[in-house]
Amino acid sequence: MTRRRMLQRSALGFGSVALADLLRNDGLLGMESLSPSHSRATTRSVIFIFQGGGPSQVDTFDPKPLLQELHGRDVPESIGKNIPKIARSPLNNLLGSPWKFRPYGESGIPVSDLHPELGRCVDDLCVIRSCQHDSPIHAPAEFIATTGTQVGDRPSLGAWLTYGLGSENSDLPGFVVFKTGETIRPPAIGTGFLPARFQGVPVDSEKGIPNLALPPGFTESDRVAQLRLLGALNRQHLERHPDDSELEARIRAYELSFRMQMTAPAAFDLKQETSETHSLYGLDQKETAEYGRICLLTRRLVERGVRFIQIRSGGWDAHADIEDNHGKKCRAIDKPLAALLIDLKRRGLLDETLVICGGEFGRTPASQRGTSKPGRDHSPSGYTTWLAGGGVRGGQIIGKTDEVGYAAIERPVHPNDLHATILQALGLDQHELVYEHHNRRELVTVNGGKVVQEVFG
């Protein structure tokens, strides 16, 4: 089944929006829009906050009283024998968390002192404590989290959703990427075997979309004439090379860039926001200003119909001095993330916006060897991801790790399961959104994931 036929035959409300966009692009439909009507969909947009490097679950959302008691000692045999081999190094010199946990909200979910602002939003959070996979290496683990496998040759989740649902705003990219800290790994925002036009568009939080302004001395009419000539030449070339998706993507990019030059500057103009909103996101504080801008711009893009926004916050790889590393990272992001949830909620957007936050793995309960200040190693066998909005039932915990936090022992959730759950929130069946590649019907979830139905209550 082709993408278009799938959208026509399914009852997807948001699919109808994408279909309308496809038909308009082909000149088969007027500019009138089709209204979403799919009752199963609980969200319209997705915000994926990716914490590159791997935040520690036992220092943020998964308290372990026994770990505190066993600080400096080895893992008891009664626990160690049940820990998967991939998570068994090291099992000595356990490190209790430097931070205290306390319950928040009506749900009483415990959150560490690293996240006091997010703690106040805990009744909107669904905390999955049992995420797991089997790669302890950064790049492959990030690819699992963003593309479904560790190879790095498949489409990213944002590319899949833009391919499947399109964008509700033809003047802005459907898939936008922000970053702080480390460089983005290209496969994590790439298109794999999908057409290149579904690639994520990196955006600078201060400058906005790169190269958006017209060059000095050029008028709007000059730009229109230039694009017409480029379009004619590119289409002549495309006729001779009809299977070149990168050339097709370049043509679409020229057209989109012109539309963005006319409309995007307003989306990135934070001067339109009140001083109260600036303060809410921490734009008036040095530590939170950068992440605050990103989160405020994210809310503004969601308002304008951008389908998928990925925020990559790098620098969580705390092999040494976890107290300094996680302390700085959380002071930078805690207030802005809480502000994003609060602002979406008060504007009536949280119910239709799914927010996901987590890294490629967690960190070991034991201290990293050979460091003067204690840190933690990589741990993919049991870590935390939280979700909010978009039909998610907040104020709940799903899954469980062992008594010191090495591995998931109850309700394990693989990234493919999370992807299947995200698709369901958007009204998509993971087995219907397919792309034929090398005579294989490729799925977003590779060989299929299990929807975490408890997320939706």
Wavefront OBJ file of the C-alpha trace (Angstrom):
o trace
v 0.000 0.000 0.000
v 1.347 3.418 -0.889
v 1.465 6.229 1.619
v -1.285 8.139 -0.131
v -3.545 5.124 -0.391
v -3.016 4.356 3.290
v -4.034 7.888 4.233
v -7.101 7.715 1.978
v -8.298 4.375 3.322
v -7.624 4.978 7.011
v -9.765 7.087 9.300
v -6.884 9.274 10.335
v -7.935 12.807 11.029
v -4.406 14.155 10.874
v -3.740 11.939 7.875
v -6.413 13.895 6.049
v -4.412 17.066 6.649
v -1.332 15.444 5.143
v -3.392 14.102 2.222
v -4.707 17.578 1.538
v -1.144 18.867 1.473
v -0.072 16.114 -0.917
v -2.955 16.800 -3.283
v -2.298 20.533 -3.183
v 1.350 19.900 -4.065
v 0.170 17.873 -7.053
v -2.303 20.575 -8.106
v -5.288 18.278 -7.430
v -6.843 20.216 -4.594
v -7.670 23.833 -3.930
v -6.261 25.699 -0.939
v -9.172 24.797 1.334
v -8.093 22.589 4.252
v -9.611 19.357 5.508
v -10.586 19.224 9.171
v -9.111 16.499 11.398
v -11.822 14.151 12.656
v -10.064 11.013 13.842
v -11.370 10.265 17.342
v -8.568 7.868 18.337
v -5.799 10.428 17.970
v -4.981 12.136 21.264
v -2.189 14.402 20.054
v -1.310 16.612 17.099
v 2.345 17.437 17.762
v 5.314 15.753 19.444
v 8.145 17.330 21.442
v 11.027 14.886 21.907
v 13.526 16.100 24.522
v 16.600 13.934 24.046
v 19.181 14.046 26.856
v 22.349 12.982 25.035
v 24.898 11.155 27.158
v 22.434 9.491 29.494
v 21.054 11.058 32.695
v 21.137 8.969 35.858
v 17.787 7.448 36.785
v 18.782 6.854 40.435
v 19.581 10.564 40.834
v 16.457 11.982 39.178
v 13.198 9.959 39.072
v 13.980 6.484 40.489
v 14.933 6.686 44.198
v 16.656 3.678 45.751
v 16.760 3.681 49.585
v 18.797 0.454 49.606
v 21.411 2.097 47.379
v 21.842 4.765 50.033
v 22.255 2.115 52.728
v 24.814 0.172 50.647
v 26.892 3.224 49.694
v 30.530 2.161 49.224
v 29.750 -1.546 49.366
v 29.335 -4.250 46.707
v 26.042 -5.384 45.215
v 24.589 -8.205 47.334
v 24.604 -11.590 45.584
v 20.834 -11.836 46.005
v 20.481 -8.823 43.688
v 23.559 -9.310 41.495
v 22.555 -12.759 40.246
v 19.440 -11.302 38.619
v 21.198 -8.424 36.876
v 21.704 -8.949 33.091
v 25.294 -9.576 32.025
v 25.428 -6.356 30.025
v 24.811 -4.397 33.240
v 27.165 -6.329 35.526
v 30.251 -4.151 35.266
v 30.922 -2.840 37.811
v 28.969 -4.390 40.689
v 31.166 -3.019 43.447
v 31.570 0.350 45.158
v 27.922 1.372 45.052
v 27.317 5.118 44.992
v 24.387 6.543 46.877
v 22.727 9.557 45.311
v 24.045 12.954 46.455
v 20.495 14.289 46.165
v 17.421 13.731 48.307
v 14.044 12.714 46.942
v 10.664 13.913 48.116
v 7.067 13.356 47.009
v 5.316 15.975 44.908
v 1.745 16.682 43.878
v -1.411 14.764 44.643
v 0.166 11.640 43.159
v 3.078 11.784 45.597
v 5.597 10.682 42.963
v 9.120 11.168 44.344
v 11.460 13.467 42.417
v 15.009 14.410 43.395
v 16.211 17.844 44.409
v 17.712 18.116 40.907
v 14.220 18.786 39.529
v 12.195 20.893 41.995
v 10.343 22.728 39.206
v 9.477 19.571 37.268
v 8.462 18.043 40.589
v 5.685 20.607 40.785
v 4.416 19.324 37.418
v 4.572 15.666 38.435
v 0.808 15.152 38.295
v 1.087 15.703 34.534
v 3.978 13.235 34.153
v 3.864 9.537 33.338
v 7.215 8.231 34.599
v 8.389 5.013 32.919
v 11.143 3.585 35.143
v 11.703 0.377 33.165
v 13.073 1.491 29.797
v 15.758 -0.875 28.508
v 17.722 -2.111 25.498
v 21.073 -3.828 25.025
v 23.581 -1.253 23.742
v 25.900 0.472 26.266
v 27.617 2.621 23.598
v 26.465 6.208 22.984
v 25.949 6.373 19.194
v 24.259 2.973 18.730
v 22.094 3.600 21.795
v 21.072 7.027 20.485
v 20.155 5.472 17.158
v 17.996 2.883 18.945
v 16.218 5.689 20.801
v 15.663 7.816 17.687
v 15.470 5.319 14.779
v 14.656 1.925 16.339
v 17.944 0.117 15.651
v 21.589 0.709 16.550
v 22.879 0.685 12.949
v 22.063 4.318 12.133
v 20.759 3.654 8.613
v 17.016 3.968 9.246
v 14.708 6.995 9.287
v 14.484 8.927 12.536
v 11.154 9.080 14.330
v 10.678 12.721 13.307
v 11.225 11.841 9.638
v 8.712 8.992 9.858
v 6.029 11.188 11.412
v 6.586 14.000 8.918
v 6.352 11.437 6.100
v 3.199 9.903 7.540
v 1.327 13.002 8.674
v 2.906 15.979 6.966
v 2.793 19.381 8.640
v -0.143 21.594 9.506
v 1.839 24.670 8.431
v 3.142 24.734 4.868
v 5.311 27.774 5.668
v 7.428 26.045 8.339
v 9.329 22.748 8.402
v 7.363 19.791 9.743
v 10.408 18.520 11.663
v 12.502 21.057 13.597
v 15.641 20.337 15.645
v 17.223 22.381 18.452
v 20.413 21.512 20.300
v 22.470 22.502 23.313
v 25.832 21.013 24.169
v 27.214 18.326 21.876
v 26.865 18.122 18.097
v 23.811 16.327 16.725
v 24.451 12.851 15.330
v 23.039 13.064 11.748
v 21.174 9.698 11.738
v 19.197 10.817 14.803
v 17.444 13.456 12.659
v 17.967 11.849 9.245
v 15.664 10.180 6.740
v 17.413 6.855 6.124
v 15.646 5.239 3.179
v 12.781 7.767 3.196
v 12.868 10.658 0.694
v 15.325 13.349 1.766
v 12.662 16.047 2.092
v 11.610 14.633 5.490
v 14.987 15.485 7.052
v 14.966 17.389 10.340
v 15.833 21.097 10.034
v 18.394 22.282 12.632
v 17.468 25.666 14.099
v 19.576 28.053 16.182
v 17.767 29.261 19.301
v 19.166 32.795 18.887
v 19.357 33.199 15.109
v 16.379 31.034 14.173
v 16.400 29.212 10.836
v 19.820 29.684 9.174
v 20.154 31.914 6.083
v 16.572 33.117 6.269
v 17.181 36.788 5.502
v 17.416 37.990 1.912
v 20.935 38.990 0.804
v 21.679 42.738 0.762
v 20.318 44.436 -2.348
v 17.756 41.715 -3.135
v 14.051 42.432 -3.196
v 11.200 39.980 -2.847
v 10.537 40.119 -6.596
v 14.230 39.382 -7.254
v 13.942 36.300 -5.067
v 10.788 35.113 -6.834
v 12.474 35.414 -10.247
v 15.557 33.605 -8.958
v 13.509 30.730 -7.563
v 11.526 30.384 -10.781
v 14.721 30.006 -12.778
v 16.230 27.559 -10.267
v 12.975 25.618 -10.166
v 12.817 25.302 -13.941
v 16.440 24.132 -14.177
v 16.082 21.681 -11.297
v 12.893 20.186 -12.708
v 14.546 19.676 -16.098
v 17.317 17.823 -14.305
v 14.796 15.865 -12.203
v 13.062 14.641 -15.373
v 16.356 13.033 -16.400
v 16.917 11.641 -12.882
v 13.405 10.912 -11.535
v 14.605 8.743 -8.632
v 16.887 11.360 -7.084
v 15.073 12.152 -3.828
v 17.806 14.578 -2.749
v 17.200 16.714 -5.841
v 13.466 16.613 -5.230
v 14.112 17.603 -1.611
v 16.294 20.511 -2.771
v 13.496 21.812 -5.017
v 11.019 21.625 -2.143
v 13.560 23.262 0.173
v 13.916 26.257 -2.163
v 10.153 26.664 -2.242
v 9.818 26.257 1.522
v 12.684 28.653 2.206
v 10.928 31.385 0.270
v 7.697 30.859 2.210
v 9.690 30.872 5.452
v 11.375 34.163 4.527
v 7.932 35.701 4.467
v 6.448 34.125 7.614
v 9.058 32.483 9.880
v 10.643 35.630 11.393
v 7.464 36.255 13.374
v 7.582 32.732 14.827
v 11.100 33.334 16.167
v 10.492 36.850 17.477
v 10.437 36.409 21.264
v 9.894 40.152 21.741
v 6.236 39.420 21.117
v 6.113 37.537 24.429
v 5.345 39.226 27.753
v 7.940 39.826 30.446
v 6.041 37.345 32.627
v 6.540 34.643 29.996
v 10.237 35.495 29.647
v 10.619 35.150 33.415
v 8.623 31.913 33.492
v 11.064 30.276 31.067
v 14.123 31.729 32.814
v 15.226 34.008 29.973
v 16.239 36.565 32.605
v 18.728 34.178 34.259
v 22.115 33.246 32.802
v 21.925 29.526 33.672
v 18.506 28.978 32.114
v 18.478 31.535 29.273
v 19.628 29.263 26.426
v 17.345 26.340 27.250
v 14.562 28.768 28.110
v 14.732 30.284 24.600
v 14.584 26.813 23.074
v 11.561 25.787 25.133
v 9.717 29.058 24.458
v 10.416 28.776 20.718
v 9.190 25.179 20.884
v 5.865 26.317 22.308
v 5.575 28.988 19.583
v 6.279 26.420 16.845
v 3.743 23.979 18.292
v 1.172 26.792 18.201
v 1.934 27.210 14.500
v 1.400 23.556 13.619
v 4.939 22.145 13.487
v 4.501 18.388 13.755
v 7.703 17.190 15.447
v 10.265 19.137 17.474
v 13.398 17.412 18.730
v 15.510 19.096 21.396
v 18.929 17.569 21.897
v 20.439 18.437 25.255
v 23.952 16.942 25.248
v 26.539 16.628 27.981
v 24.984 14.127 30.440
v 27.861 11.618 30.202
v 28.943 11.850 33.858
v 31.701 9.254 34.189
v 33.292 11.530 36.777
v 31.936 14.138 39.184
v 28.274 13.403 38.636
v 27.402 15.931 41.311
v 28.857 18.802 39.289
v 27.725 17.466 35.899
v 24.099 16.697 36.733
v 23.857 19.717 38.998
v 24.764 22.117 36.169
v 22.648 20.311 33.558
v 19.548 20.215 35.713
v 19.860 23.833 36.814
v 19.901 24.749 33.114
v 16.869 22.706 32.064
v 14.603 22.189 35.083
v 12.909 25.596 35.096
v 12.509 25.852 31.274
v 11.058 22.327 30.968
v 8.571 22.981 33.735
v 7.706 26.313 32.091
v 7.072 24.539 28.773
v 4.580 22.170 30.432
v 2.918 24.975 32.396
v 2.666 27.259 29.357
v 1.318 24.536 27.068
v -1.257 23.630 29.692
v -2.506 27.143 30.372
v -2.872 27.782 26.632
v -4.875 24.588 26.121
v -2.090 22.991 24.071
v -0.835 20.265 26.408
v -3.831 18.016 25.760
v -2.877 17.842 22.076
v 0.921 17.942 22.430
v 2.885 14.859 23.478
v 6.112 15.614 25.370
v 8.753 12.872 25.800
v 11.968 13.285 27.800
v 14.848 10.836 28.266
v 18.312 9.786 27.135
v 19.813 6.886 25.197
v 20.318 4.992 28.479
v 20.753 5.574 32.195
v 23.743 5.230 34.504
v 24.995 2.510 36.838
v 24.295 2.616 40.580
v 27.997 1.876 41.149
v 30.750 4.465 41.031
v 32.945 4.681 37.943
v 36.422 3.284 38.619
v 39.564 5.429 38.493
v 37.974 8.829 39.123
v 38.850 11.228 41.926
v 35.270 12.493 42.075
v 32.565 9.826 41.771
v 30.681 9.362 38.529
v 28.604 6.609 36.918
v 29.024 4.391 33.846
v 26.494 3.674 31.044
v 23.515 1.478 31.903
v 20.993 0.527 29.177
v 19.310 -2.231 31.214
v 17.038 0.000 33.250
v 16.490 3.744 32.911
v 13.759 6.382 33.065
v 11.789 8.250 30.400
v 8.844 10.481 31.214
v 5.893 11.563 29.071
v 3.277 14.289 29.449
v 0.283 15.665 27.554
v -1.218 14.261 24.360
v -3.670 11.920 26.084
v -1.128 10.641 28.625
v -2.461 9.932 32.117
v -0.209 11.903 34.407
v 0.648 11.235 38.020
v 1.590 7.603 37.462
v 4.670 5.376 37.474
v 5.083 2.485 35.031
v 7.620 -0.295 35.523
v 10.291 -0.941 38.106
v 14.043 -1.505 38.388
v 15.781 -3.728 40.942
v 16.464 -2.580 44.497
v 19.589 -0.611 43.592
v 18.581 0.472 40.054
v 20.632 -1.660 37.659
v 17.968 -3.296 35.495
v 14.241 -3.311 34.711
v 12.520 -6.156 36.566
v 8.897 -5.188 35.965
v 7.181 -4.060 32.730
v 10.313 -3.561 30.557
v 9.828 -0.990 27.771
v 12.032 -0.983 24.656
v 12.412 2.188 22.525
v 10.407 0.422 19.801
v 7.573 0.118 22.324
v 7.812 3.838 23.033
v 7.695 4.573 19.300
v 4.597 2.394 18.903
v 3.008 4.277 21.805
v 3.792 7.655 20.230
v 2.271 6.474 16.942
v -0.913 5.431 18.710
v -1.190 8.841 20.358
v -1.099 10.339 16.852
v -3.790 7.946 15.667
v -1.404 5.796 13.641
v -1.215 2.016 13.572
v 2.449 0.999 13.482
v 1.621 -1.755 10.986
v -0.125 0.602 8.547
v 2.450 3.379 8.283
v 4.915 1.576 6.008
v 7.477 2.317 3.331
v 8.555 -0.243 0.761
v 12.342 -0.462 0.626
v 14.269 -3.264 -1.116
v 11.014 -5.237 -1.435
v 10.419 -5.080 2.318
v 7.529 -3.293 4.011
v 9.463 -1.235 6.532
v 7.801 -0.190 9.791
v 8.661 2.689 12.100
v 9.082 0.112 14.866
v 11.305 -2.183 12.715
v 9.800 -5.591 13.631
v 7.010 -4.153 15.717
v 6.730 -2.691 19.196
v 4.234 -3.213 21.987
v 2.103 -0.166 22.741
v 2.392 0.798 26.404
v -1.352 1.104 26.887
v -0.994 2.044 30.567
v 0.423 5.387 29.439
v -3.066 6.451 28.398
v -4.733 5.219 31.586
l 1 2 3 4 5 6 7 8 9 10 11 12 13 14 15 16 17 18 19 20 21 22 23 24 25 26 27 28 29 30 31 32 33 34 35 36 37 38 39 40 41 42 43 44 45 46 47 48 49 50 51 52 53 54 55 56 57 58 59 60 61 62 63 64 65 66 67 68 69 70 71 72 73 74 75 76 77 78 79 80 81 82 83 84 85 86 87 88 89 90 91 92 93 94 95 96 97 98 99 100 101 102 103 104 105 106 107 108 109 110 111 112 113 114 115 116 117 118 119 120 121 122 123 124 125 126 127 128 129 130 131 132 133 134 135 136 137 138 139 140 141 142 143 144 145 146 147 148 149 150 151 152 153 154 155 156 157 158 159 160 161 162 163 164 165 166 167 168 169 170 171 172 173 174 175 176 177 178 179 180 181 182 183 184 185 186 187 188 189 190 191 192 193 194 195 196 197 198 199 200 201 202 203 204 205 206 207 208 209 210 211 212 213 214 215 216 217 218 219 220 221 222 223 224 225 226 227 228 229 230 231 232 233 234 235 236 237 238 239 240 241 242 243 244 245 246 247 248 249 250 251 252 253 254 255 256 257 258 259 260 261 262 263 264 265 266 267 268 269 270 271 272 273 274 275 276 277 278 279 280 281 282 283 284 285 286 287 288 289 290 291 292 293 294 295 296 297 298 299 300 301 302 303 304 305 306 307 308 309 310 311 312 313 314 315 316 317 318 319 320 321 322 323 324 325 326 327 328 329 330 331 332 333 334 335 336 337 338 339 340 341 342 343 344 345 346 347 348 349 350 351 352 353 354 355 356 357 358 359 360 361 362 363 364 365 366 367 368 369 370 371 372 373 374 375 376 377 378 379 380 381 382 383 384 385 386 387 388 389 390 391 392 393 394 395 396 397 398 399 400 401 402 403 404 405 406 407 408 409 410 411 412 413 414 415 416 417 418 419 420 421 422 423 424 425 426 427 428 429 430 431 432 433 434 435 436 437 438 439 440 441 442 443 444 445 446 447 448 449 450 451 452 453 454 455 456 457
